[in-house]
Amino acid sequence: MIKLTGDGRRLVFVASGGLGDCLLLTPFLRALRRSGKYGAITVAVQKNAVQIYDHNPHLDHLAPCHGDDLFMWALEEPDADLFAPYIDVRSHERENPFSVRVEPVMAPNPVGRPIIAQVAQMAGMELSGEDAAMEIHTTPEDIQFARGLFSEDDSRPVLYINTSSNFVEKQYPADKYREVARLLEGKVRLISAQDCAEGVDPAHVICPAPGLRALAEIMKRVDCVLSVDSFPQHLAAAVGTPAVTLFGASNPEVFGHDNGYNISSGACPSCADTPRRKKCQRHVCMESIDPGVVVDAVLNLIEARTRVHAMGGSP
């Protein structure tokens, strides 16, 4: 639900969905603050995503929530505007606003436009170029943590690898990931966070898993990110690191970024957020992605990044 009048009232900004969804909403927080139309902005977000917003300078109040409580922030208030693009909260009974039905307001996957552009259209906003850039603000402690992970004794390029997704239809088969790792052996140094590279034997596992801000600093320092469609690929785009992202059920035109390669097999149409996904018995879309294609994409991005660094430029 989005109701923006811009008349100087308080703004309630509800960042719902997964970690990637919350990060994808950060351009809107920045734009709404810079508009000068709101006296105070409160961001409500699930506790596991707090670090995406806890040092963001564009908000006044942060409200960490348990997942089941987040919807309450999307209830309409007479003295506040509302930005909650991923959920719609409707009362079953007019006299009881807490007897509610929570519904998704969009099924973006079949639409061939980036998700940020879709939300912008819903909000009546125009975001493009740098205005649409995601952001996460880190601390000196996050920087120090990330610096301590990189050894000057190993000159190989560093690849952050993520095989993890909350959705089975987004997962790349473990045997194919192992083949990718085998083909990259000796060419790159693999790192991953704890529990984020199951089935693959990376050279270094960050344990315990870093917080989201620390992970952002780590990604700034790696040469490339390899991930299924999940939070790490969005975070790589936010910090400017090239990424190879593997797409199956989800649509790369909607959830992909232009910081690298968005790879899909094309074996079947994108089906996430559609009824067809529930009927899928075998995820051919992911199984059909060739490990050799993945490896070539990774090495191409690393080579391009190395050339830019050698010329003294920014990646």
Secondary structure, DSSP 8 states (H G I E B T S, - for coil): -EE---SB-EEEEEE-SSHHHHHHTHHHHHHHHHTT-BS-EEEEEEGGGGGGTTT-TT-SEEEEE-GGGGGGGGS--TTEEEE-TT-EEEEEETTEEEEEEEE-----TTS-S-HHHHHHHHHT----GGGG-------HHHHHHHHTT--TT--S-EEEEE---SSGGG---HHHHHHHHHHHTTTSEEEEETTSSTTS--SEEESS---HHHHHHHHHHSSEEEEESSHHHHHHHHHT--EEEEESSS-HHHH--SSEEEEE--SS---TTSHHHHT-SS-HHHHTS-HHHHHHHHHHHHHHHHHHHHTT---
